[in-house]
Amino acid sequence: MPRSALVLAVGAGLYALALGALDVTFNATPLLIGVVALAAAVLGDRPQLTGTGLVLVGWGAAVLGVREGPLPVDRSAAAFLLGAGLGLVATRVLSRLTRSDLGDGAYAVLSGGLSFYLAYDVAELGRWPVWAAVLLMWAVLEAARGGRRNRR
């Protein structure tokens, strides 16, 4: 099993523990998923996940800053955009070291933004078990991808 898949699976469990048992708020979701992606990039064998992780960490920090911190709620859209933008800039700066490019971060912006937008109408997207399952499915996909790479 590829190390990145293992890190993502462990991350799914830790995320579920944090939100299910340790009373961490759902607002921490993008930040925590970003940290798991960064861990999979650094500890695993998929440095390309760096862009995804950096964008989600930037956006997630902005979410916490607005929803539980000092940033004004009436500027939440600007804060979220700035957070994701900082993640993309960090991805660009680190791209030569990490083999990650802006495309990796762009997928995170697209999928994160779409999920956030749809969460107003699809209540399940605002529940932590769904995101724990998404992380676990991501781990399965990484394991399958790693198996294909090993056969080549």
C-alpha positions as CSV (number, residue, x, y, z in Angstrom):
1,M,0.0,0.0,0.0
2,P,1.4,3.4,-0.9
3,R,2.3,5.5,2.1
4,S,0.1,8.4,0.9
5,A,-2.9,6.1,1.0
6,L,-2.0,5.0,4.6
7,V,-1.6,8.6,5.7
8,L,-5.0,9.6,4.2
9,A,-6.7,6.6,5.9
10,V,-5.1,7.5,9.3
11,G,-6.1,11.1,8.6
12,A,-9.7,10.1,8.1
13,G,-9.7,8.3,11.4
14,L,-8.1,11.2,13.2
15,Y,-10.6,13.7,11.6
16,A,-13.5,11.5,12.7
17,L,-12.1,11.3,16.2
18,A,-11.5,15.1,16.4
19,L,-15.0,16.0,15.2
20,G,-16.9,13.0,16.7
21,A,-15.3,12.7,20.1
22,L,-13.2,15.7,20.8
23,D,-15.8,18.3,20.1
24,V,-13.8,20.1,17.4
25,T,-16.3,22.2,15.3
26,F,-17.2,21.4,11.7
27,N,-15.7,24.8,10.8
28,A,-12.2,23.1,11.1
29,T,-13.0,20.7,8.3
30,P,-11.2,22.4,5.4
31,L,-8.2,23.1,7.6
32,L,-8.0,19.5,8.9
33,I,-8.5,18.0,5.4
34,G,-5.7,20.3,4.2
35,V,-3.4,19.2,7.0
36,V,-4.1,15.5,6.1
37,A,-3.3,16.2,2.4
38,L,-0.1,18.0,3.4
39,A,0.8,15.0,5.6
40,A,0.2,12.6,2.7
41,A,2.4,14.8,0.5
42,V,5.3,15.0,3.0
43,L,5.1,11.6,4.8
44,G,3.7,9.7,1.8
45,D,4.9,9.2,-1.7
46,R,2.7,11.9,-3.4
47,P,4.4,15.3,-3.2
48,Q,1.8,16.4,-5.9
49,L,-0.7,16.6,-3.0
50,T,1.1,19.7,-1.6
51,G,-1.0,22.1,-3.7
52,T,-4.2,20.6,-2.6
53,G,-3.1,20.7,1.0
54,L,-1.8,24.3,0.9
55,V,-5.0,25.6,-0.7
56,L,-7.2,23.8,1.9
57,V,-5.1,25.0,4.8
58,G,-5.2,28.6,3.6
59,W,-9.0,28.5,3.0
60,G,-9.5,26.5,6.2
61,A,-7.6,29.1,8.3
62,A,-9.8,31.8,6.8
63,V,-12.9,29.9,7.7
64,L,-11.8,29.6,11.3
65,G,-10.7,33.2,11.3
66,V,-14.2,34.3,10.2
67,R,-16.4,31.8,12.0
68,E,-14.5,31.5,15.3
69,G,-11.9,34.2,15.2
70,P,-11.4,37.9,14.8
71,L,-12.2,38.4,11.1
72,P,-15.5,40.1,10.3
73,V,-18.3,37.9,9.0
74,D,-19.4,40.5,6.5
75,R,-16.0,39.9,4.7
76,S,-16.1,36.2,4.8
77,A,-16.1,35.7,1.0
78,A,-13.0,38.0,0.7
79,A,-11.3,36.1,3.5
80,F,-12.0,32.7,2.0
81,L,-10.7,33.9,-1.4
82,L,-7.6,35.4,0.2
83,G,-6.9,32.1,2.1
84,A,-7.2,30.0,-1.0
85,G,-5.1,32.5,-2.9
86,L,-2.4,32.4,-0.3
87,G,-2.4,28.6,-0.7
88,L,-2.0,28.9,-4.4
89,V,0.8,31.4,-4.1
90,A,2.6,29.0,-1.6
91,T,2.1,26.2,-4.1
92,R,3.7,28.3,-6.8
93,V,6.6,29.2,-4.6
94,L,7.2,25.6,-3.6
95,S,6.4,24.0,-7.0
96,R,10.0,23.2,-7.9
97,L,10.6,21.4,-4.6
98,T,7.3,19.5,-4.4
99,R,6.5,18.6,-8.0
100,S,3.1,20.2,-7.3
101,D,1.7,22.8,-9.6
102,L,-1.1,25.3,-9.6
103,G,-3.4,22.7,-11.2
104,D,-3.3,20.6,-8.1
105,G,-4.4,23.6,-6.0
106,A,-6.9,24.6,-8.6
107,Y,-8.7,21.3,-8.2
108,A,-8.9,22.0,-4.4
109,V,-10.4,25.4,-5.1
110,L,-12.9,24.0,-7.5
111,S,-14.0,21.0,-5.5
112,G,-13.9,22.9,-2.1
113,G,-15.8,25.8,-3.5
114,L,-18.4,23.6,-5.2
115,S,-18.9,21.6,-2.0
116,F,-19.2,24.8,0.1
117,Y,-21.7,26.2,-2.4
118,L,-23.8,23.1,-2.5
119,A,-23.8,22.6,1.3
120,Y,-26.5,25.3,1.5
121,D,-28.9,22.9,-0.3
122,V,-27.4,19.5,0.5
123,A,-27.4,19.2,4.2
124,E,-25.2,16.0,4.2
125,L,-22.2,18.2,3.0
126,G,-22.3,19.9,6.3
127,R,-21.8,16.7,8.3
128,W,-18.4,15.4,9.4
129,P,-19.1,11.7,8.7
130,V,-19.4,12.5,5.0
131,W,-16.0,14.1,4.9
132,A,-14.4,11.3,6.9
133,A,-15.8,9.0,4.3
134,V,-14.5,11.2,1.5
135,L,-11.0,11.1,3.1
136,L,-11.3,7.3,3.3
137,M,-12.4,7.0,-0.4
138,W,-9.5,9.2,-1.3
139,A,-7.2,6.8,0.5
140,V,-8.7,3.9,-1.5
141,L,-8.1,5.8,-4.7
142,E,-4.5,6.5,-3.8
143,A,-4.0,2.9,-3.0
144,A,-5.4,1.9,-6.4
145,R,-3.3,4.5,-8.1
146,G,-0.2,3.3,-6.3
147,G,-0.9,-0.3,-7.3
148,R,-1.1,0.7,-11.0
149,R,2.2,2.6,-10.7
150,N,3.9,-0.4,-9.2
151,R,2.7,-2.7,-12.0
152,R,4.2,-0.4,-14.7
